[in-house]
Amino acid sequence: MYKAGKPKVERINLTQRQSNFLLNFNLKPKELEAYLDDYLVGQEEAKGIICTKICTHFHRAKNMLMKESNQDVVGFVKNNIIIIGPTGVGKTYCIKLIAKRLGVPFVKGDATKFSETGYVGGDVEDLVRDLYWEADGDLERARFGIIFLDEIDKIASSGDIIGPDVSRTGVQRALLKPLEETEVEIRNPQEGWQLLDYPEDAKNKKRKLTINTKYILFVVSGAFQGLEEIIKKRLKKQKLGFLSEIEGREDQRINYLKFVTPEDLVNYGFEREFVGRFPVIAVFDPLTVRDLYEILANPNSSIILNKKRDFKVYGIDLAFTNDALEEISRRAFLEGTGARALTRVLERALIPFERTLPSHPIRALGVTKELIENPEEYLRALLASENCEYFQESYRRALAEEKERMTEYLKSKESIYKDKGFELTPKRLSLLFELYKSEDMEFTQALEELSNVYRQIRAYESTFSRRNQIQAVFTEDAIDHILEEVIKKDQGVFSFCERALSRLEYTFAILRDSGKRTKFYITKKAFKDPDAYLEELLRS
């Protein structure tokens, strides 16, 4: 209910209603880092720092909330994070992925859009209010959300402004309270009215709904142009021996941002109080050509998957060769805008095909280096000979290389599927690739769907055993057969197995009651040729 007016403001004690999210939180830094590795290429040091401090933040919040309400809970220092790195290296993407994995609301803002409270412009507290709406009005979830503020380097004071600096230092000061702990009123995002809460046990006493920022994690990021020179100047004054040695090597590229200190940020133009609210600094490295290639080759790549989905709406399947990805990466690197350039290069090459092919009967396109280098000429040749073996072979080669990339990815992430309790046989690998290609879904999602079906098969195995008072064991070839039938024909595991095995139960019961055997190995033949399977069973 909304009401304009001045009702009494009451603070809601966090210890009175503990968050289910926090009570169940048990994620370890290495686990979170492994999740990021599935999507974010490189940045090992930065990922390690961020994952560790975010996990620690939520574990500490959990411990604080589990204390008795009469215990002293002061002294909670948040692990707010500053991320430094050039554009397009995955700073925002990293935090979005973490918020998704944790299941907490995530809000992103641009520091340049805010002004000090009382001046024209956005209010930094609006970000806190947005968390409430992002959490679908769930105040408990909102209290443990993540606020990401980009372009933070743009609010560093230049030091030559006369009068109130409402766009820089003023915003820094306005952020000080939310960064630690303050109460922010929840308002209707359109009318700006306060949102009121009516507790059942408060005798209809109206109170203004507020959100406390004590456990909200703030992450800020920026490219920090010019900070490198400040760091260089400081390091050279200190005359560090190892630095002189590294600088002497012509082939050595130093990322000076790795040596950043809070004092460097103060010299850059930030208030000491502001820098003090961010005890954690993580530095992202610039992306190399190889990094850009790895981003595209990753079967979870949102850049490639989104482009495939664009064509899939017209019934056209895309597949990319390795040399095409290498050429895209090389061209993107020359643009100097990180991973963002990958999308631009890809769009420039494929828009002519996306525009033209839906009007032709072509249903598959192999994206090769030749296509990337000269899209218009390649398109003309393709349209002039739609059934040409050359273009069909290009698609088959791209498809084979995609499968090879997926296999290599699995080898490097062996623990991903080993933890799911099943081996990837050649048949399962092919099924996984078909599932991945059919819907152009993230590879990890395809793997999860395959493992879900596998678990259902094992669950049916147990149910079938209990119901018939035997020990039924599905052999690996039987499991492969069930997986293939269920996935390709989009049917349920239990219904498929029931139809196939119902005629075997009578024979199992006879053999069980006669005392001959109670353990049965159910092979693929039991599904494909039940009569032959039973004949072999009775002979053995």
C-alpha positions in Angstrom: 0.0 0.0 0.0 1.3 3.5 -0.8 0.7 6.6 1.2 2.2 10.1 1.2 2.9 11.5 4.6 5.3 11.2 7.5 4.7 8.0 9.4 7.0 6.9 12.2 10.3 5.4 11.0 11.1 2.1 12.7 14.3 0.1 12.3 13.8 -3.6 11.5 16.3 -5.6 13.5 18.1 -8.0 11.2 18.4 -10.6 14.0 14.6 -10.8 14.3 14.2 -12.4 10.8 17.2 -14.4 9.7 17.7 -14.9 5.9 17.1 -18.3 4.5 19.7 -17.6 1.9 22.4 -17.0 4.6 21.3 -19.9 6.8 21.9 -22.2 3.8 25.1 -20.5 2.6 28.1 -22.8 2.6 29.9 -21.9 -0.6 33.7 -22.0 -0.4 36.0 -19.6 -2.3 37.5 -22.4 -4.5 34.0 -23.6 -5.5 32.9 -20.1 -6.5 36.2 -19.6 -8.4 35.6 -22.9 -10.3 32.2 -21.7 -11.3 33.7 -18.4 -12.7 36.3 -20.5 -14.6 33.4 -22.0 -16.7 32.6 -18.5 -18.1 35.4 -16.0 -17.5 38.7 -16.5 -19.2 42.0 -15.7 -17.4 42.1 -13.1 -14.6 43.2 -15.8 -12.2 44.5 -13.5 -9.5 41.6 -11.1 -9.6 39.1 -14.0 -9.6 40.8 -15.5 -6.6 40.7 -12.2 -4.6 37.1 -11.5 -5.5 35.7 -15.0 -4.8 37.6 -15.2 -1.5 36.4 -11.9 -0.1 32.8 -12.3 -1.3 32.5 -15.8 0.2 34.1 -14.4 3.4 31.6 -11.5 3.5 28.6 -13.8 3.4 30.0 -16.3 5.8 30.7 -13.5 8.3 27.2 -12.1 7.8 25.8 -15.5 8.4 27.8 -15.9 11.7 26.7 -12.4 12.9 23.0 -13.2 12.3 23.2 -16.6 14.0 24.3 -14.9 17.2 21.8 -14.2 19.9 20.1 -10.9 19.6 21.5 -9.6 22.9 25.1 -10.2 21.9 27.3 -7.4 20.7 27.4 -7.4 16.9 29.3 -4.1 16.3 32.5 -4.0 14.3 31.3 -5.6 11.1 33.6 -4.4 8.3 32.3 -5.1 4.8 34.6 -6.5 2.1 33.6 -3.8 -0.4 35.7 -4.2 -3.5 37.4 -1.8 -6.1 38.0 -3.5 -9.4 40.6 -1.8 -11.7 41.1 -2.8 -15.3 40.7 -1.7 -18.9 37.4 -1.7 -20.7 36.0 -5.0 -21.9 37.9 -7.4 -19.7 34.9 -8.8 -17.8 34.7 -6.7 -14.6 30.9 -6.4 -14.7 30.4 -9.9 -16.1 32.4 -11.3 -13.2 30.2 -9.8 -10.5 27.0 -10.6 -12.4 28.0 -14.2 -12.6 28.8 -14.3 -8.9 25.4 -12.7 -8.0 23.7 -15.3 -10.2 25.5 -18.2 -8.5 24.8 -16.9 -5.0 21.1 -16.1 -5.9 21.2 -12.6 -4.5 19.8 -9.5 -6.2 22.2 -7.5 -8.3 22.0 -3.8 -9.3 24.3 -2.0 -11.6 24.7 1.8 -11.7 26.9 4.3 -13.4 28.8 6.7 -11.1 28.6 9.5 -13.6 24.7 9.5 -13.4 24.6 10.4 -9.7 25.1 13.6 -7.8 25.4 14.6 -4.1 22.1 14.4 -2.3 20.3 17.7 -2.6 21.6 18.5 -6.1 20.0 17.8 -9.4 20.7 14.2 -10.5 20.3 10.7 -9.3 20.6 9.8 -5.7 23.1 7.1 -4.8 20.5 5.7 -2.3 18.3 4.9 -5.4 20.7 2.0 -6.0 19.8 0.6 -2.6 16.1 1.0 -3.3 16.5 -0.7 -6.7 17.8 -3.8 -4.8 14.4 -4.1 -3.1 12.6 -4.0 -6.5 15.2 -6.3 -8.0 14.4 -8.8 -5.2 10.7 -8.6 -6.1 9.9 -6.9 -2.9 11.7 -9.4 -0.7 13.3 -7.3 1.9 15.4 -10.1 3.3 17.0 -10.9 0.0 17.5 -7.2 -0.7 19.5 -6.8 2.5 22.2 -9.2 1.2 22.3 -8.0 -2.4 25.3 -6.7 -4.4 25.5 -3.2 -5.8 27.9 -2.6 -8.7 28.9 0.9 -9.5 30.8 1.3 -12.8 32.9 4.3 -14.0 33.9 5.0 -10.5 37.1 6.6 -11.7 35.0 9.4 -13.3 34.1 10.7 -9.8 37.7 11.2 -8.8 38.3 14.9 -8.1 40.6 16.7 -10.5 41.6 19.1 -7.8 41.1 22.3 -9.8 37.3 22.8 -9.2 36.2 26.0 -7.5 32.9 25.7 -5.5 30.8 22.7 -4.7 32.0 19.6 -6.7 28.5 18.0 -7.0 29.6 15.5 -9.7 32.7 14.1 -8.1 33.7 14.7 -4.5 30.1 15.2 -3.5 29.1 11.8 -4.9 32.0 10.2 -3.0 30.7 11.7 0.3 27.1 10.7 -0.5 28.3 7.1 -0.8 30.1 7.0 2.5 27.0 6.1 4.7 25.5 3.5 2.3 29.0 1.9 2.0 28.9 1.2 5.8 25.5 1.2 7.4 22.5 3.4 7.0 18.7 3.1 6.7 17.3 3.8 3.2 13.5 4.4 2.8 11.8 2.2 0.2 9.8 4.3 -2.2 7.6 3.6 -5.2 10.0 4.0 -8.1 7.5 6.1 -10.1 5.8 8.4 -7.6 8.6 8.5 -5.1 6.1 7.7 -2.2 7.2 5.8 0.8 6.2 2.1 1.0 4.5 1.3 4.2 4.5 -2.0 6.1 1.6 -3.1 8.3 2.8 -5.8 10.8 0.0 -8.0 12.1 1.2 -7.6 15.7 1.6 -3.8 15.7 -2.0 -2.8 16.2 -2.1 -1.2 12.8 0.7 1.1 13.7 2.1 2.4 10.3 5.8 2.3 9.8 8.0 3.4 6.9 9.7 0.4 5.2 13.4 0.8 5.2 16.4 -1.3 4.1 19.6 -1.4 6.1 22.8 -1.4 4.1 25.0 -3.1 6.7 25.2 -6.4 4.8 24.9 -5.0 1.2 28.1 -5.6 -0.7 29.4 -2.7 -2.8 31.6 -3.3 -5.8 33.0 -0.4 -7.8 35.0 -0.5 -11.0 36.7 1.6 -13.6 39.5 1.8 -16.1 41.4 4.5 -14.1 43.1 6.1 -17.0 46.2 7.9 -15.6 46.6 5.9 -12.5 49.4 3.9 -14.0 51.5 7.0 -14.3 51.0 7.8 -10.6 52.1 4.3 -9.7 55.1 4.4 -12.0 56.2 7.7 -10.4 55.9 6.3 -6.9 57.8 3.0 -7.8 60.6 4.8 -9.5 61.1 7.0 -6.4 61.3 3.9 -4.3 64.0 2.6 -6.7 62.8 -1.0 -6.5 65.5 -3.3 -7.8 63.3 -6.0 -9.2 61.3 -3.4 -11.1 64.4 -2.0 -12.8 65.3 -5.5 -13.8 61.9 -6.2 -15.3 61.8 -2.9 -17.1 65.1 -3.7 -18.7 63.6 -6.6 -20.6 62.2 -5.4 -23.9 59.7 -8.3 -24.2 58.3 -7.8 -20.7 55.0 -5.9 -20.4 54.4 -4.7 -16.9 50.9 -4.1 -15.6 51.7 -1.3 -13.1 48.2 -1.3 -11.8 49.1 -4.5 -10.0 51.2 -2.4 -7.6 48.4 0.0 -6.7 48.0 1.2 -3.1 45.3 3.1 -1.3 47.6 6.2 -1.3 47.8 6.0 -5.1 44.0 6.2 -5.2 44.0 9.2 -3.0 46.5 10.9 -5.3 44.2 10.0 -8.2 41.5 12.1 -6.6 39.5 10.1 -4.1 38.7 11.1 -0.6 40.6 9.1 2.1 37.3 8.2 3.8 36.0 6.9 0.5 39.1 4.7 -0.2 38.9 3.5 3.4 35.5 2.0 2.7 37.0 -0.4 0.1 39.5 -2.7 1.9 39.8 -5.0 -1.2 41.4 -4.1 -4.5 41.4 -6.5 -7.5 43.2 -5.7 -10.8 42.1 -7.2 -14.1 44.7 -7.7 -16.8 44.3 -6.5 -20.4 43.1 -9.3 -22.7 45.6 -10.8 -25.2 44.7 -12.2 -28.6 44.8 -15.7 -27.1 42.5 -14.6 -24.3 40.0 -13.3 -26.9 40.2 -16.6 -28.7 39.6 -18.6 -25.5 36.5 -16.4 -24.8 35.1 -17.4 -28.2 36.2 -21.1 -28.0 34.6 -21.5 -24.6 31.4 -23.5 -25.2 29.7 -21.2 -22.6 30.6 -18.1 -24.7 27.6 -15.8 -24.6 29.0 -14.0 -27.7 28.9 -17.1 -29.9 25.7 -18.5 -28.4 23.8 -15.3 -28.9 24.8 -15.1 -32.6 23.8 -18.7 -33.1 20.4 -18.0 -31.5 20.0 -15.0 -33.9 20.3 -17.4 -36.8 18.3 -20.2 -35.1 15.1 -18.1 -35.2 15.3 -18.5 -39.0 16.0 -22.2 -38.7 19.7 -21.8 -39.7 22.4 -23.5 -37.7 25.8 -21.9 -37.3 29.1 -23.6 -36.6 32.5 -21.9 -36.3 35.9 -23.2 -37.4 39.0 -22.6 -35.3 40.6 -20.3 -37.9 37.5 -18.2 -38.0 37.6 -17.7 -34.2 41.3 -16.8 -34.5 40.7 -14.2 -37.2 37.8 -12.7 -35.2 40.1 -12.5 -32.1 42.9 -10.9 -34.1 40.7 -8.2 -35.5 39.0 -7.5 -32.2 42.4 -7.1 -30.4 43.3 -4.4 -32.9 40.2 -2.4 -31.8 41.6 -2.2 -28.3 38.2 -2.4 -26.5 38.6 -5.9 -25.0 35.8 -8.5 -25.3 33.3 -5.9 -26.5 35.1 -5.8 -29.8 34.4 -9.5 -30.4 30.7 -8.8 -30.8 31.3 -5.9 -33.2 33.7 -7.9 -35.5 31.2 -10.8 -35.5 28.3 -8.6 -36.3 30.1 -6.9 -39.2 30.9 -10.2 -40.8 27.5 -12.0 -40.3 24.9 -9.3 -40.7 24.8 -9.8 -44.5 24.2 -13.5 -44.0 21.6 -12.8 -41.3 19.8 -10.4 -43.6 19.9 -12.6 -46.8 19.9 -16.3 -45.8 16.4 -16.4 -44.3 15.0 -15.8 -47.8 16.9 -18.9 -49.1 16.6 -22.6 -48.4 20.1 -22.7 -46.7 19.8 -24.2 -43.3 23.4 -24.5 -42.2 26.4 -22.2 -42.4 30.0 -22.9 -41.5 31.7 -19.7 -40.4 35.3 -19.9 -41.7 38.3 -17.6 -41.8 37.5 -17.0 -45.5 34.0 -15.8 -44.6 35.3 -13.4 -41.9 37.9 -11.9 -44.2 35.5 -11.2 -47.1 31.8 -11.7 -46.1 30.2 -10.1 -49.2 32.2 -12.2 -51.7 31.6 -15.4 -49.6 27.9 -14.7 -49.6 27.7 -14.1 -53.3 29.5 -17.4 -53.9 27.3 -19.2 -51.5 24.1 -18.0 -53.1 25.4 -18.8 -56.6 25.8 -22.4 -55.7 23.7 -23.3 -52.6 24.2 -27.0 -52.9 27.9 -26.8 -53.6 29.9 -29.5 -51.8 32.5 -26.9 -50.8 30.1 -25.0 -48.5 28.6 -28.2 -47.1 32.1 -29.4 -46.3 32.9 -26.1 -44.6 29.9 -26.6 -42.3 30.9 -30.2 -41.5 34.4 -29.2 -40.7 33.2 -26.4 -38.5 30.8 -28.8 -36.7 33.6 -31.3 -36.1 35.9 -28.6 -34.8 33.2 -27.3 -32.4 32.8 -30.9 -31.0 36.6 -31.1 -30.7 36.7 -27.8 -28.8 33.9 -29.1 -26.5 35.9 -32.3 -25.8 39.0 -30.4 -25.0 37.1 -28.1 -22.7 35.8 -31.2 -20.9 39.3 -32.6 -20.5 40.4 -29.4 -18.8 37.3 -29.4 -16.6 37.2 -33.1 -15.8 35.9 -32.5 -12.3 32.8 -30.8 -13.7 31.2 -34.1 -14.7 33.1 -36.4 -12.3 31.4 -34.5 -9.5 28.0 -35.4 -11.1 28.7 -39.0 -10.6 28.8 -40.4 -14.1 31.4 -41.2 -16.8 31.1 -39.5 -20.2 31.1 -42.5 -22.6 31.5 -41.8 -26.3 27.7 -42.1 -26.7 27.1 -39.7 -23.9 29.6 -37.2 -25.3 27.7 -37.3 -28.6 24.4 -36.9 -26.9 25.8 -33.9 -24.9 26.9 -32.3 -28.1 23.6 -32.8 -29.8 21.8 -31.4 -26.7 24.2 -28.4 -26.7 23.6 -27.8 -30.5 19.9 -28.4 -30.6 19.0 -25.5 -28.3 22.2 -23.4 -28.5 22.3 -23.5 -24.7 25.2 -22.9 -22.4 27.4 -26.0 -22.3 27.1 -26.2 -18.5 23.4 -26.2 -18.8 23.5 -29.0 -21.4 25.7 -31.0 -19.0 23.3 -30.4 -16.1 20.4 -31.6 -18.2 22.2 -34.7 -19.2 23.2 -35.4 -15.5 19.6 -34.8 -14.4 18.4 -37.5 -16.8 21.2 -39.8 -15.5 20.1 -39.3 -11.9 16.5 -40.1 -12.9 17.7 -43.3 -14.4 19.5 -44.3 -11.2 16.4 -43.3 -9.2 14.2 -45.6 -11.4 16.7 -48.4 -11.0 16.3 -48.1 -7.2 12.5 -47.9 -7.4 12.3 -50.9 -9.8 14.5 -52.9 -7.4 12.4 -52.2 -4.3 9.1 -52.8 -6.1 10.3 -56.2 -7.3 12.3 -57.1 -4.2 15.4 -57.7 -6.3 18.7 -55.9 -7.1 18.4 -54.5 -10.6 21.5 -53.0 -12.1 21.5 -51.1 -15.4 24.6 -51.7 -17.4 26.4 -48.8 -19.1 25.1 -49.6 -22.5 21.5 -49.7 -21.1 22.0 -46.3 -19.5 23.3 -44.9 -22.8 20.3 -46.3 -24.6 17.8 -44.8 -22.1 19.6 -41.4 -22.3 19.4 -41.4 -26.1 15.7 -42.3 -26.2 14.6 -40.0 -23.5 16.6 -37.0 -24.8 15.9 -37.4 -28.5 12.2 -38.2 -28.1 11.7 -35.8 -25.2 10.0 -38.2 -22.9 10.1 -39.1 -19.2 12.6 -41.6 -17.8 10.0 -43.4 -15.6 7.4 -43.7 -18.4 9.9 -45.0 -20.9 11.4 -47.6 -18.5 8.0 -48.7 -17.3 6.9 -49.5 -20.9 10.1 -51.3 -21.7 10.5 -53.4 -18.5 7.0 -54.2 -17.5 7.0 -57.5 -19.4 10.2 -58.6 -17.6 8.9 -58.3 -14.1 7.0 -61.7 -14.1 10.2 -63.6 -15.1 12.2 -61.7 -12.4 9.6 -62.7 -9.8 9.8 -66.4 -10.8 13.6 -66.5 -10.6 13.5 -64.6 -7.3 10.9 -66.9 -5.7 12.6 -70.0 -6.9 15.8 -68.8 -5.1 17.8 -69.0 -8.3 18.9 -65.3 -8.3 18.0 -61.9 -6.9 20.5 -59.8 -8.8 19.8 -58.9 -12.4 21.9 -57.0 -14.9 19.6 -55.1 -17.3 21.4 -54.6 -20.6 20.5 -52.6 -23.7 19.0 -55.8 -25.1 16.4 -55.8 -22.4 15.0 -52.6 -24.1 15.7 -53.4 -27.7 14.8 -57.2 -27.8 13.1 -58.3 -24.5 12.4 -61.8 -25.7 16.1 -62.5 -26.6 17.1 -60.9 -23.2 14.8 -63.2 -21.3 15.9 -66.2 -23.2 19.5 -65.5 -22.3 18.5 -64.8 -18.7 16.8 -68.2 -18.4 19.7 -70.1 -19.9 22.3 -68.5 -17.6 
